[in-house]
Amino acid sequence: VAAWAAKAFQAAPGGFELVLRPGTQVFDGRYGNSGWLQETPDPVTKVTWGNPLSLSVADAKALRLKDGDMAHLEAGGQSLRHPVIVQPGQAKGTVVLALGYGRTTGGVARGVGFNAYPLRASLSGAKLTKARGSMKLPVTQSHHRLDGRDLVRSMPVATFAKGDLHHPHHPDATLYPDQQFPEHKWGMVIDVSACIGCSACSLACQSENNIPTVGPDQVAKGREMHWMRIDRYYEGEADNPSVVHQPMLCQHCDHAPCENVCPVNATNHSPDGLNQMAYNRCVGTRYCANNCPYKVRRFNFLEFTAHKSEPEILAYNPEVTVRPRGVMEKCTFCVQRIQDVKIRAKGEHRAIRDGEVQPACAAACPSQAIVFGDLKDPESAVSRLVKSERGYKVLEEIGARPAITYLANLRNPALEAEKVEKGGAAHV
């Protein structure tokens, strides 16, 4: 195997090195018939339902290729006409293709993506040329830079240790009376340093809350239904950037912009701090989605659930309403789990314990980046983390008063630490 690998990676003059990797969502193809996985965005490219050929920024510029353009790939006597995606940070002279796609049989996986297995015979000396045509890639994120906006805070550890933090003061004037929370005020803290962008939280949310898959055509139109997403931003030069991930879901704002524009009061605030949806009251105006600065509300454009039958409906969580076409939906902090714990605690004549309520996203996170709890309990883990020096709220300046606090991303590269010591700074 070692001898074959050494031979395979002998670069040919003027050619590309072809890197074949297991598909992030479907591995070698064995998970291809899972619609949940097919519609899960790749952690870096944010592509769903397929495997475009990724190439470096420099090679894309030289070949005059942009996202979605078709290209001819030749390797080992095999030829493939394939859409491309430009990947910042990829090494010049390499092209990368995911395995596990292009199946001609099966259900969900049939016809999704392109079969890369015939190209395994030769991974060096691959040729790539521009072809005619293009296709719209089903991606969930199209803008990749912060452009000076304070959405994700990222800094070297040296900057944090010096206390040189950026905490702008935002006026908190409002025309609305303060919300009152007599018993509980549910909130969340998300540690951006701990988030690895794996989307386990998004998948857990989808399975827990009966969120439908919509298919590549609808995703390409921006109509994916995921209640939470992982925003991915690049920082640094395009040839060698670093990546920061930020989970984004309904912020359950105390002064929610969505609530004051709903003409039928379908979205409103609960006494325990939840921005909640009365599905059978929603008439689908989408005013709330237009007024949401975080863009985390989803609209059911098509009827995804009406024609399900046994045994398909057994996949649904019976504790969560299955929404019909024309209804706005979004994160509920897994209100069904909150209610379940409330009922159990009441039956046992006790208070709710800290950490007893676990939304699906927090329960599934492998790096424990998500902490959920009662903000009215000063001893709760979430209350202590909210007071962290790294804590900040996204778009705090608009006065929405979100219930989710983010902890700034800390990184520890030696070169950046040296820049900070010399008076320089690194910014997202």
Disulfide bonds with the S-S distance in Angstrom:
none
